[in-house]
Amino acid sequence: RIQPQPQQTLPHWFGEPNLVAERDFAVAAVASRRGAAVLCAAVISATCSMRRRMQSRRTTRHAGFGPQAYEQKQRKENIETGEIGQRVGHVITEEKNGIIAQLQQYGFCQIDGLLGGSVNGYPDQIREQMKKLFDRGWFQQESQQDATFKVGEYHITNTDTDHRFTSKMFGAQLEDAGQQKVVETQFEVAPSVVNFTRALIASLATPIGKMMGSGISTNVAMAEMHAMCGEGARFDRRVSNVFGWNTERGFVEDKRKLTAFYFANPTYREELGGHLQLEGVITPTGAVSIAPLHDRLVLCWSDRTVWSMRPSYANRISEHQYAVLVHLMVNEASEIKYNPVELARWFPELRDQPMTWPPPNLIRA
């Protein structure tokens, strides 16, 4: 299951159009602050008082998921993300100090009621649109290549793909007419999912980037949707940052810094399982278990955290668990705090393996 492999190849997604150039879009900041609460492991869930406030419209830049490619004429125009984008932008702006404090103090952050729960139905829209994509065959079982990652010099291939499916979110490339059609179709079926992802990346980039100093990229990001269809479907332990890859072109750095999980499970009950497990965070045990509640957002550091999801069970299709997974990337690789020795302690198969870091073949160019 594990083996030292000093020579790496780039993962196939590195050149795919879900990593796309930036474009402009507007996050209109008129929103209703209905029920967002920034939480950590020691904080009791609470609902903020309901109120509306008007803010001036502002323009930001974001990774370009959706049909309009960067080089097209539309890039000169502001793309309004609609009410879902407004809500995301407003909540992240209002709660940015709490988000930063939680990440700095605990290594993760939890926001409940990000989109206002059942008040306006936005989380249900996201769930329904992911289900439509699933029904139309957009989701596929994770490939062996996607299930393989590395910690230090050791490659690990998980065998956890049964009853679990994934669908990448795409951005358009002008030179590929076929890909453009795929992107447009995905957007037509799931516009709320795409707009939510755009707004989340754009809204988080500024406060997290300022906290680090060098900035979070709004040019490049990764996003995908996941469905766990009961029968013990799970994610075994994995990492979201592998430091980089030695290739024929030289060393390519892995700049994934912040991982976001958004859950859309309106019928969730504790006995259904599927809890998100974060290890390497700052708690008495170094770990935390978080239920995949409807309209819950969880953030953690990609370069310091081992994550997994417990087996999930479902008696009905409505109990299948859906999530949006987003990776934000730094502009400067020097902001990546990667230490595979610390990560390896959470993998039983690596505990007795020698780990020298950094080995000469992985030193940055």
C-alpha positions in Angstrom: 0.0 0.0 0.0 2.9 2.3 0.6 6.3 2.6 -1.1 9.1 5.1 -1.4 8.9 6.8 -4.8 11.4 9.7 -5.1 10.4 10.5 -8.6 6.9 12.0 -8.9 4.6 12.8 -11.8 2.2 15.7 -11.7 -1.4 14.7 -10.8 -3.6 14.8 -13.9 -5.8 17.6 -12.5 -2.7 20.0 -12.4 -3.3 20.8 -16.1 -7.0 20.4 -16.3 -9.3 23.4 -16.8 -10.6 23.3 -13.2 -7.4 25.3 -12.6 -8.1 28.4 -14.6 -7.2 32.0 -15.1 -8.8 34.8 -13.1 -11.6 37.0 -14.1 -13.6 39.8 -12.6 -16.9 39.6 -10.9 -18.9 41.6 -8.5 -19.9 40.4 -5.0 -22.9 42.6 -4.3 -22.8 43.0 -0.6 -26.5 43.4 0.1 -27.3 40.3 2.3 -29.2 39.1 5.2 -27.2 37.9 8.1 -29.3 35.0 9.2 -27.8 32.5 11.5 -24.1 32.3 10.8 -22.0 31.4 13.8 -18.2 30.9 13.8 -17.4 28.0 16.0 -14.5 25.9 17.3 -14.5 22.7 19.2 -15.1 24.4 22.5 -17.8 26.8 21.4 -21.5 26.0 21.6 -23.4 26.6 18.4 -25.4 29.8 18.4 -27.5 31.7 15.9 -26.8 35.4 15.3 -29.7 37.8 15.5 -31.5 38.3 12.2 -30.8 41.6 10.6 -30.3 43.2 7.2 -27.7 45.7 6.3 -26.7 47.5 3.1 -23.1 47.6 2.0 -21.5 49.3 -1.0 -20.9 47.1 -4.1 -17.4 46.0 -4.5 -15.4 44.2 -7.2 -13.1 41.3 -6.5 -11.2 38.7 -8.5 -11.8 35.0 -8.3 -10.9 31.6 -9.8 -13.0 31.1 -12.8 -15.4 28.3 -12.4 -18.3 28.5 -14.8 -18.8 29.2 -18.5 -17.2 32.6 -19.1 -13.5 32.2 -19.9 -10.9 34.8 -18.9 -10.0 35.8 -22.4 -13.6 36.3 -23.5 -15.1 39.7 -23.8 -17.3 39.0 -20.8 -14.3 39.1 -18.5 -14.4 42.9 -18.8 -17.9 42.9 -17.3 -18.7 42.3 -13.6 -20.3 38.9 -13.0 -22.9 39.1 -10.3 -23.1 35.9 -8.3 -26.7 36.5 -7.2 -28.2 36.1 -3.8 -26.1 33.1 -2.8 -22.9 34.9 -3.6 -24.1 38.0 -1.8 -24.8 36.0 1.3 -21.4 34.3 1.3 -19.6 37.6 0.8 -21.5 39.2 3.6 -21.0 36.5 6.1 -17.3 36.0 5.5 -16.8 39.7 5.7 -18.7 40.0 8.9 -17.1 37.0 10.5 -13.5 37.4 9.1 -12.0 38.3 12.5 -13.5 35.2 14.1 -12.5 33.0 11.2 -8.9 34.2 11.4 -8.8 33.8 15.2 -10.1 30.2 15.0 -7.6 29.2 12.3 -4.7 30.7 14.2 -5.7 29.3 17.5 -7.1 25.9 16.6 -5.9 25.2 13.0 -9.5 24.9 11.8 -12.8 26.9 11.8 -16.4 25.9 11.7 -19.3 28.2 10.5 -22.8 27.0 11.0 -25.7 28.5 9.0 -23.4 30.0 6.3 -26.3 30.5 3.9 -29.0 31.0 6.4 -30.2 27.4 6.7 -33.9 26.8 5.8 -34.8 30.5 6.0 -34.1 31.2 2.3 -33.6 27.7 0.9 -30.1 28.4 -0.5 -28.5 25.2 1.0 -31.4 23.2 -0.3 -30.8 24.6 -3.8 -27.2 23.5 -3.7 -28.1 20.1 -2.5 -30.8 19.7 -5.2 -28.5 20.8 -8.0 -25.7 18.4 -6.9 -28.3 15.7 -6.9 -29.3 16.6 -10.5 -25.7 16.4 -11.6 -25.5 13.0 -9.9 -28.6 11.7 -11.6 -27.3 12.9 -15.0 -24.1 10.9 -14.6 -21.7 13.7 -13.7 -20.3 11.9 -10.6 -17.9 9.1 -11.0 -16.1 6.7 -8.6 -12.8 8.1 -7.6 -9.9 6.7 -9.7 -6.9 5.0 -8.3 -4.8 7.9 -9.4 -7.0 10.3 -7.5 -7.0 8.1 -4.4 -3.2 8.2 -4.4 -1.2 10.8 -2.5 2.1 11.1 -0.7 3.4 12.0 2.7 7.1 12.9 2.4 8.6 10.3 0.1 5.9 7.7 0.6 3.0 7.2 -1.8 -0.3 5.9 -0.2 -3.2 4.5 -2.3 -6.4 4.4 -0.4 -8.9 1.6 -1.0 -12.0 3.6 0.1 -13.8 4.3 -3.2 -16.8 2.0 -2.8 -20.2 3.8 -2.8 -18.4 7.2 -3.0 -18.5 9.4 -6.0 -16.9 12.7 -7.1 -17.4 15.4 -9.8 -14.9 18.1 -10.5 -16.0 21.7 -11.2 -14.7 23.1 -14.4 -13.7 26.4 -15.9 -13.7 27.2 -19.6 -10.7 27.3 -21.9 -11.2 29.2 -25.2 -9.2 26.8 -27.3 -11.3 23.8 -26.3 -14.9 24.1 -27.7 -15.8 20.7 -26.3 -14.7 21.7 -22.8 -16.6 25.0 -23.1 -19.8 23.0 -23.7 -19.2 20.8 -20.7 -18.7 23.9 -18.5 -21.8 25.6 -19.8 -23.9 22.4 -19.2 -22.5 22.1 -15.7 -23.4 25.7 -15.0 -26.9 25.3 -16.5 -27.7 22.4 -14.2 -26.0 23.7 -11.1 -25.7 27.5 -11.2 -26.1 27.9 -7.4 -23.2 25.5 -6.8 -20.9 27.3 -9.2 -21.9 30.7 -7.9 -21.4 29.6 -4.3 -17.9 28.3 -5.1 -16.9 31.4 -6.9 -18.1 33.6 -4.0 -16.4 31.4 -1.4 -13.0 31.6 -3.0 -13.2 35.3 -3.6 -14.5 36.1 -0.1 -11.9 34.0 1.7 -9.0 35.1 -0.4 -8.7 38.6 1.0 -8.8 38.0 4.8 -6.8 34.8 4.7 -4.3 36.4 2.3 -3.8 39.4 4.5 -3.3 37.2 7.5 -0.4 35.4 5.8 1.1 38.4 4.1 1.8 37.0 0.6 -1.8 36.5 -0.3 -4.2 33.8 -1.5 -4.5 33.3 -5.2 -7.7 34.3 -6.9 -6.3 33.1 -10.2 -6.1 29.4 -9.4 -8.2 27.1 -7.2 -9.6 23.6 -7.1 -13.2 22.6 -6.5 -15.1 19.3 -6.6 -18.3 17.8 -5.4 -18.6 14.6 -3.4 -21.5 12.2 -2.8 -21.3 9.4 -0.1 -24.1 7.0 -0.8 -24.3 5.0 2.4 -23.2 1.4 2.6 -20.2 2.4 4.7 -18.9 5.0 2.1 -16.0 6.8 3.6 -12.8 8.8 3.0 -9.7 7.2 4.6 -7.0 9.4 6.0 -5.4 11.7 3.4 -3.7 15.0 3.0 -4.5 18.0 0.7 -0.9 19.2 0.2 1.9 16.9 -0.8 4.6 19.6 -1.0 5.3 19.2 -4.7 6.3 17.0 -7.5 9.7 16.3 -9.2 9.1 16.3 -12.9 11.1 16.4 -16.1 10.4 20.1 -16.1 11.8 20.5 -12.7 10.2 20.8 -9.3 6.6 21.9 -9.2 5.4 23.2 -5.8 2.1 22.3 -4.3 0.5 25.6 -3.2 -2.7 24.3 -1.7 -3.1 26.2 1.6 -6.7 26.3 2.8 -9.2 23.5 2.4 -13.0 24.2 2.7 -15.7 21.6 3.2 -19.3 22.7 2.7 -22.0 20.2 3.6 -25.5 20.0 2.1 -27.4 17.3 4.0 -30.9 18.5 5.1 -32.0 15.2 6.5 -28.8 14.4 8.4 -29.0 12.6 11.7 -26.1 11.6 14.0 -26.6 7.9 13.4 -26.0 8.3 9.7 -22.2 8.9 10.4 -20.0 10.5 7.8 -18.3 12.7 10.3 -15.3 14.8 9.1 -12.2 13.9 11.1 -9.4 16.5 11.3 -6.0 15.4 12.7 -3.1 17.7 13.3 -5.3 20.5 14.7 -4.8 22.2 18.0 -7.0 20.4 20.5 -6.1 18.3 23.6 -6.0 15.2 21.4 -4.8 16.8 18.2 -8.0 15.8 16.5 -11.6 16.8 16.1 -14.7 15.1 14.8 -17.3 17.3 13.0 -20.8 16.2 11.9 -21.6 17.0 8.3 -24.6 19.1 9.2 -26.7 20.9 6.5 -25.3 24.4 5.7 -22.1 23.9 7.7 -18.7 25.2 6.4 -15.4 23.8 7.8 -12.0 25.3 7.0 -8.6 23.8 7.8 -5.0 24.2 6.7 -4.2 22.1 3.7 -0.5 21.8 4.5 -0.9 20.8 8.2 -4.0 18.7 8.4 -4.8 15.0 7.9 -8.5 14.6 7.1 -10.9 11.7 6.6 -14.6 11.0 6.8 -16.1 8.2 8.8 -18.3 5.5 7.2 -21.7 6.8 6.3 -25.0 5.0 6.2 -28.3 5.7 4.5 -31.7 4.0 4.4 -33.0 6.3 1.7 -31.5 8.3 -1.2 -32.4 11.5 0.6 -29.9 10.5 3.3 -27.0 10.3 0.9 -24.4 12.9 2.0 -23.2 15.7 -0.3 -20.3 18.1 0.1 -18.4 20.8 -1.9 -14.7 20.6 -1.4 -12.5 23.6 -2.3 -8.8 24.1 -2.2 -7.4 27.7 -2.1 -3.8 28.3 -3.0 -1.1 30.7 -2.0 0.7 33.1 -4.3 4.1 32.3 -2.7 5.1 28.7 -1.9 7.1 30.0 1.1 3.8 30.2 2.9 3.4 26.5 2.9 4.3 25.0 6.3 4.7 21.4 5.3 6.2 18.8 7.7 5.6 15.2 6.7 7.1 14.0 10.0 4.1 15.6 11.8 1.6 14.3 9.3 3.0 10.7 9.3 2.1 10.2 13.0 -1.5 10.0 12.0 -1.0 7.2 9.5 -0.5 3.8 11.2 1.3 2.5 8.1 3.9 5.2 8.3 4.7 5.1 12.0 7.6 2.6 11.6 8.9 4.0 8.3 12.0 6.2 8.2 11.3 9.8 7.3 14.1 12.1 6.4 13.0 15.7 5.6 13.7 17.4 3.3 15.4 14.7 1.1 17.7 16.1 -1.6 15.3 15.1 -4.4 12.5 17.2 -3.0 14.4 20.4 -2.2 12.7 23.4 -4.0 14.5 24.7 -7.0 
